[in-house]
């Protein structure tokens, strides 16, 4: 029954916070899903706010049962037994962690923090932030002692947007606390939501584990991107080499070239880790920083590939019709945060090209140049374009059919198997 376990306040109703809120409501918690964005709250109240992996029917079900209430009114989170902070933690202009949303959430929770309550953070944090920022902030705003009057821990989100196999509830959940009592409280809460928890010795270790998981991807994506660039200059089909390497059943994990790394997690994780190392007494993380440079340069390489493709066939970039296939930051999702595809499209539009973009998951994008028209990915559109650039390999794209209609095709993903992934 709704509320039989107690009350949960989930701060932040983006794709992470919403998953926690819906799951908690499904298993018997009374959930207040707080977000400062009133438009987002209205969207959720209408049952239309589920995106990228969370079925609308699950959201509608917990709304109808009364177990989940989206709100932008602070007083609606009062008397909570458990609070989960799932707010953005972007990277500052100097690469440092921007914890302003965390601080705001902590200030708000402190007003309503009661004796015996539990607070968990799911947002990405640099090592030491739970104890150094959140604990001290809650102590100041509430007047209560962390680990004694209330329980505090860190349990980083592990949501793989668009993944249909590993969902929130069947992905092992890292849990940690500032002391043993807090660890037990955090573990007890998440065991009501997920199939398995992984207890970690301390919050700093859990924070580092989260950054390590995503930085691992950053480094390996950079490795294959760099190899792809070298293979192209050597006249080697890197796609064929990668497919061969992936047949090894041990000691190798497949990663694929692309236009860079997008989304929130990879950028913030690598930046936070690098920043933490440089602000400690230890050595800088040179491999991590090199990987970030490689991946951030890939959008420029792809733009140059497209330019070379046009000029190498006697054309000019200005006035050329370029069709971009894919705007999301990865296949199968609608999120465009830090998407290299959007940077590439905007750059080409700024060079005077007539740019068109097709993405079955992205209906609109505020960061896309106004001069870029959204169209459908049809064979006719491909035939009309001077160049087609495949930047996101959405399942909905019939690549074989579309590629067959292209005059010139740029494929930095090596999906089509063209020898140098440049021009067909």
C-alpha positions, 0 to 999 in steps of 0.5 A: 500500500502507498506509504506503508514504508514511510515517506521519501523525498527525492530532490531532482526529477530528471532521468535519475531522480524520476527512476528512484521516485517511481521505483520507491513508489512502486514498492510502498513508499510515499514519494514526494518528487521535488524539482525547482522546474515548475514546467517539469513538475507539470509535465510529470503530473500529466504523466508525460515526463517519462523518457529514455527507458522509464515506461510511461505506464509505470509513471501513470500507475504511481500517479494514479495510486497516489504514491508519487506526487511531483511538486515544486513546493518545498513544504511538500517534502516535510516529515520525510523519513528518507531523502535522496539527492539527485540533482545535476553536478556540472563541471565549472569553467575551470574543470572544477566541480560545480556543487551549487545544486547540491548546496541548495538541496542541502540547505532545503533539506536541513529545514525539514530534517528530523531525528532518525531520518536518512539522506542519500546522494546519487549525484556525481561527487568528487571524493570527500564531498559527502563528508566535507560538503553535504555532512557539514552543510546539513549539520549547519542548516539543521543543527543536528549531528550527522551520523548521530541525529540522522544518517547520511551516505552516498549511493551513486546512480548507475543508470545506463540510459536506453539500456533495456537489460540493466534497469535501476532495480536489477543493477547492483547498487553501491551503498556507503555511509559516513559511519556504520549506522549510516551504512546500515540505514542506506543499505536498508533503504536501497534493499527495498528498491533493488535486487542487490547492494554492494556495501563499500567501506566509506563514502570517499571510496564510493565516490571514487568508484563512481568516477572510476566507472565512467572514466574507464569508458572515457579512456577506452573511447579515446583509445579507439578514437586515436587508433581510428585516426591513425588507421585512416592515415595508414589506409587500414580498415579499423572497423574490421580490426575492431571486429576481429579484436572483439572475438577475444573472450578474455582480456579485451572489452569492445569500444567503438570510435565516435565523435567524442563523448557526450552526456553528463556522466563521462565529462563530469567524472573525468573532470572531477577525478582530474581536478581532485588529483591536481588539488591533492599532493599526488601526481596528476592523472596524465592518462585521464587528461590525455583521454579527455583531450582526444575525445574533445578533439573528435568533433573537430576531426569529423568536421574536417572529414566532412569539409575534405569530403566536399572539397575533395570532390570539387565542391564548396562547404558554403551552400552545400547541403549536409544531412546529419544523421543523429543528434543525441549523445548516444544511440537509442536516447533523446538526451542531447547534453554535451552531444558532439553531433550538435557541435558538428552540426552547428559548426557546419551551419556556421561555415555557411552550409545548409544543414539538415538533421534527422533524429527519431528520438530528438524532437527539438533541441534548444542548443541546435542552430535555428538555421538547421531544419529537423527532417526525417531520415529518408532515402530521398533526403540522403539522395538530395544531400551533397554529403550525409554524415552518420553521427549516431547509430540509432536502431531506427536508421536503415543504414544499408538503405540510406547509405545506398542513396548517398552521393558522399557518406562520412561515417566516423562510427565505421558502421558501414565498413567503408575502408577509411570511414570517409567518402563513399 
